[in-house]
Amino acid sequence: MLVAWAIVLGLIINYFTWGLPFSSILCVFAGIFMIMPSLLDFETKDFLKIRKHQKLLRINLAVNIVITPLIAWGVGSLFFQDIWLTITLIMLSLLSWGWLVFAWIKKTNGNNSLWFQFFMLNLLIFTVIFFIATPFVQQIGMLQSVALTCDLSGPVSCGIWWNISPISAIVVLVIFPFLLSRIVLWNQKITALAKKYSKYLSQIGTFIIIGYIFSLQQIHTIFETDMLLVTKIFVATLIFYLLIFIYNLIIYHRFLPKTSESKSLFWLTTSRFITLGLVLSFIYTQYFGTTIMLIFISAYFIQIGLSQLVSRYLK
């Protein structure tokens, strides 16, 4: 509900003001207030424990790196005549995270530490894929629109005008908050205070970030998008999520023991890191237009709704 209100508020501001300018400070704010509080319960030494879960590791890699992107490609090819919408859906499929995942794991008694280990591994793989794929995607965009340069060696910022480095967003949104969480943990008083209010910090940060994203100038053209296309994008995104939820539930019930580790794997293979995908998609809007943002808007509502429903039975 919090995300829904943030989207509505952002769109209202956007509608009446014709959009706010984009600032890269948004990414630093996201790293500090949305991601860092969630990392305070994670111990660095836990990285070494990932080797004890070989079966879960293989399933994680197969599902998140191969099967889910293939489903995205299939759904996108079936519903969209334009390749940029399919590319965006594939990008969403490769991002296995989400700030609400911690809530779903806690609600279903999952293993938070193991989940974060897999997340960091998947993020590393995604960073490599994203870095390699971006020039090729830009080349596709150049064939369809007037090309604007994207500096792959730009400064460490997730977005300054249109010069965005694929790896810099990962640095600002993940590596920086992780290192900051290690610094906070050095002081017990600050750690206790941060943990006490971490839930509220994450909620406030998420509300501000999502509200701001949907109030940006680049989002304003959504109001001029044909409703038939909006409906098609929403239905395609819904089918994509239904498929990944269904086959991951089958994997969980038939091939995995009903343990906290298995529950964490389920959320890792179903939840997508929508906000990071939305930020990174600004690289592609200069080529493919802001219509691709509708995939992420749809994903917010669909993922939260399905996760809330499934979490009631995954106990």
C-alpha positions in Angstrom: 0.0 0.0 0.0 2.9 2.4 0.8 4.3 1.9 -2.7 0.9 2.4 -4.3 0.5 5.7 -2.5 4.0 6.8 -3.5 3.3 6.1 -7.1 -0.1 7.9 -7.0 1.5 11.0 -5.3 4.4 11.0 -7.8 2.0 10.8 -10.8 -0.2 13.6 -9.4 2.8 15.9 -9.0 4.0 14.9 -12.4 0.6 15.6 -14.0 0.3 19.1 -12.6 3.9 20.2 -12.8 5.0 18.5 -16.0 7.7 16.6 -14.1 10.7 17.3 -11.9 14.3 17.1 -13.1 16.4 14.0 -12.4 19.2 14.2 -9.8 21.8 11.5 -9.1 21.5 12.3 -5.4 18.4 10.1 -5.5 20.7 7.0 -5.8 22.8 8.0 -2.8 19.6 8.6 -0.8 18.3 5.2 -1.9 21.5 3.4 -0.8 21.4 5.0 2.7 17.8 4.9 3.6 16.3 2.0 1.6 19.1 -0.5 1.4 21.6 0.0 4.2 19.2 -0.6 7.1 18.4 -4.0 5.7 22.1 -5.0 5.8 22.6 -4.4 9.5 21.6 -8.0 10.4 24.0 -9.5 7.9 27.5 -10.6 9.0 30.3 -10.6 6.5 31.5 -14.0 7.5 28.2 -15.4 6.3 29.5 -15.2 2.8 31.5 -18.3 3.4 28.4 -20.4 4.2 27.1 -20.3 0.7 29.3 -23.3 -0.2 27.2 -25.5 2.2 24.1 -25.1 0.0 25.2 -26.5 -3.4 21.7 -27.7 -4.4 20.1 -24.4 -3.6 22.9 -22.6 -5.3 22.4 -24.6 -8.5 18.7 -24.0 -8.5 19.2 -20.3 -7.8 21.6 -19.8 -10.8 19.4 -21.9 -13.2 16.2 -20.1 -12.3 17.4 -16.5 -12.0 20.0 -16.5 -14.8 18.5 -18.9 -17.4 14.8 -19.9 -16.9 13.3 -16.6 -15.7 15.0 -14.5 -18.5 13.8 -17.0 -21.1 10.2 -16.7 -19.8 10.6 -12.9 -20.0 11.8 -13.2 -23.6 9.0 -15.6 -24.5 6.2 -13.4 -23.0 7.7 -10.2 -24.4 8.0 -11.7 -27.9 4.4 -12.9 -27.7 2.9 -9.6 -26.5 5.2 -6.9 -27.9 6.0 -6.1 -31.5 8.6 -3.6 -30.3 11.9 -5.1 -29.1 12.6 -2.5 -26.5 9.7 -3.6 -24.3 11.0 -7.2 -24.5 14.5 -6.1 -23.6 13.1 -4.2 -20.5 11.1 -7.2 -19.4 14.3 -9.3 -19.7 16.2 -6.7 -17.6 13.6 -6.9 -14.9 13.8 -10.7 -14.9 17.5 -10.6 -14.2 17.2 -8.5 -11.1 16.4 -10.8 -8.1 15.8 -8.6 -5.1 13.4 -6.1 -3.6 13.2 -4.1 -0.4 10.0 -5.9 0.7 11.7 -9.3 0.4 12.9 -8.9 4.0 9.3 -8.6 5.1 8.2 -11.7 3.2 11.2 -13.7 4.5 10.4 -12.7 8.1 6.7 -13.4 7.7 7.4 -16.9 6.3 10.3 -17.7 8.7 12.9 -17.8 6.0 16.7 -17.5 6.3 17.6 -13.9 5.8 21.4 -14.4 5.9 21.4 -17.1 3.2 19.1 -15.1 1.0 21.5 -12.1 1.1 24.5 -14.4 0.1 22.6 -15.5 -3.0 21.5 -12.0 -3.7 25.1 -10.7 -3.7 26.2 -13.5 -6.1 23.3 -12.8 -8.4 24.0 -9.1 -8.3 27.6 -9.7 -9.4 26.5 -11.8 -12.3 23.8 -9.3 -13.3 26.4 -6.5 -13.2 28.7 -8.4 -15.6 25.7 -9.1 -17.9 24.4 -5.5 -17.8 27.8 -4.0 -18.4 28.4 -6.3 -21.4 24.9 -6.0 -22.9 24.4 -2.2 -22.6 26.5 -1.3 -25.6 24.7 -3.8 -27.8 21.3 -2.6 -26.5 22.4 1.0 -27.3 23.3 -0.1 -30.8 19.8 -1.5 -31.3 18.5 1.8 -30.1 20.6 3.8 -32.5 19.0 2.0 -35.4 15.6 3.2 -34.2 16.2 6.7 -32.9 18.6 9.6 -32.8 21.6 8.4 -30.8 22.7 10.1 -27.7 26.0 9.0 -26.1 26.2 7.0 -22.9 29.6 7.3 -21.3 30.5 3.9 -20.0 33.5 5.3 -18.1 31.6 8.2 -16.5 31.8 9.3 -12.8 30.5 7.2 -10.0 26.9 8.2 -10.2 23.8 6.4 -11.1 22.7 9.2 -13.3 23.9 12.7 -14.3 21.9 13.9 -17.3 22.2 11.0 -19.7 25.7 10.0 -19.0 25.3 6.8 -16.9 27.8 4.1 -16.2 26.2 0.7 -16.0 28.4 -0.3 -13.1 28.2 3.0 -11.2 24.6 2.4 -10.1 25.7 -0.9 -8.6 28.5 0.9 -6.7 26.2 3.6 -5.3 23.1 1.4 -4.6 24.7 -1.7 -3.3 28.5 -1.6 -2.5 28.3 1.8 -0.8 25.4 0.9 1.5 27.0 -2.4 2.3 30.3 -0.7 3.4 28.3 2.0 5.3 26.5 -0.8 7.2 29.9 -2.2 8.2 30.9 1.2 9.5 27.7 1.6 11.5 28.2 -1.8 13.1 31.5 -0.7 14.6 29.5 1.4 17.1 27.0 -0.5 19.3 24.9 2.6 20.2 24.5 3.7 16.6 23.8 0.1 15.6 21.1 -0.3 18.2 19.5 3.0 17.2 19.7 2.2 13.5 18.2 -1.3 14.0 15.4 0.1 16.1 14.3 2.5 13.5 15.5 0.6 10.4 12.0 -0.4 9.4 10.8 3.2 9.5 13.9 4.5 7.7 13.3 2.0 4.9 9.6 2.8 4.6 10.2 6.6 4.5 13.1 6.2 2.1 11.1 4.0 -0.2 8.1 6.3 -0.2 10.3 9.4 -1.1 12.3 7.6 -3.7 9.4 6.0 -5.6 7.3 9.2 -5.3 10.2 11.2 -6.7 10.9 8.7 -9.6 7.2 8.9 -10.7 7.3 12.7 -10.6 10.2 12.9 -13.0 9.9 14.7 -16.3 10.7 11.5 -18.3 7.6 9.8 -16.9 5.2 12.6 -18.0 4.8 11.2 -21.5 3.0 8.2 -19.9 -0.1 10.3 -19.7 -0.1 10.4 -23.5 0.3 6.7 -23.9 -2.5 4.7 -25.6 -4.6 2.8 -23.1 -4.5 -0.3 -25.2 -0.7 -0.4 -25.0 -0.9 0.3 -21.2 -3.3 -2.7 -20.9 -1.1 -4.9 -23.0 2.0 -4.1 -20.9 0.2 -4.7 -17.7 -1.2 -8.1 -18.9 2.2 -9.2 -20.2 3.9 -8.3 -16.9 1.1 -10.1 -15.0 1.5 -13.3 -17.0 5.3 -13.1 -16.6 4.9 -12.9 -12.8 2.2 -15.6 -12.7 4.5 -18.0 -14.6 7.5 -17.5 -12.3 5.4 -17.8 -9.2 3.8 -21.0 -10.4 6.9 -22.8 -11.5 8.9 -21.7 -8.4 6.0 -22.9 -6.1 6.3 -26.3 -8.0 10.1 -26.4 -7.3 9.5 -25.5 -3.7 6.8 -28.1 -3.0 8.2 -31.0 -5.1 12.0 -30.7 -5.0 13.0 -28.9 -1.9 12.7 -29.7 1.9 10.4 -27.3 3.8 13.2 -25.4 5.5 13.9 -21.7 6.1 16.6 -21.9 3.4 14.2 -23.2 0.8 11.7 -20.4 1.7 14.5 -17.8 1.2 15.3 -19.3 -2.2 11.7 -19.1 -3.2 11.6 -15.3 -2.5 14.9 -14.9 -4.3 13.6 -16.6 -7.4 10.2 -14.8 -7.5 10.9 -11.2 -6.3 12.5 -8.7 -8.7 14.6 -5.6 -7.8 12.1 -3.2 -9.4 13.4 0.1 -8.1 17.0 -0.6 -9.3 15.7 -1.7 -12.6 13.6 1.5 -12.9 16.7 3.6 -12.2 18.9 1.7 -14.6 16.2 1.9 -17.3 16.9 5.6 -17.6 19.9 4.5 -19.8 17.4 3.1 -22.3 14.7 5.7 -22.3 16.8 8.0 -24.5 16.6 5.3 -27.2 13.3 3.5 -26.6 11.1 6.2 -25.0 9.5 6.3 -21.5 6.9 3.7 -22.4 9.3 1.0 -21.0 8.7 2.5 -17.5 5.2 1.1 -17.6 6.7 -2.4 -17.1 8.2 -1.4 -13.8 5.0 0.5 -12.7 3.0 -2.7 -13.4 5.6 -4.8 -11.6 5.3 -2.9 -8.4 1.5 -3.6 -8.1 1.7 -7.2 -9.3 4.7 -8.3 -7.3 3.5 -6.9 -4.0 0.0 -8.3 -4.6 1.2 -11.8 -5.4 3.8 -11.8 -2.7 1.2 -10.8 -0.1 -1.1 -13.5 -1.2 1.5 -16.3 -1.4 3.1 -15.4 2.0 -0.1 -16.3 3.7 0.3 -20.0 2.6 4.1 -20.3 2.6 4.5 -21.1 6.3 
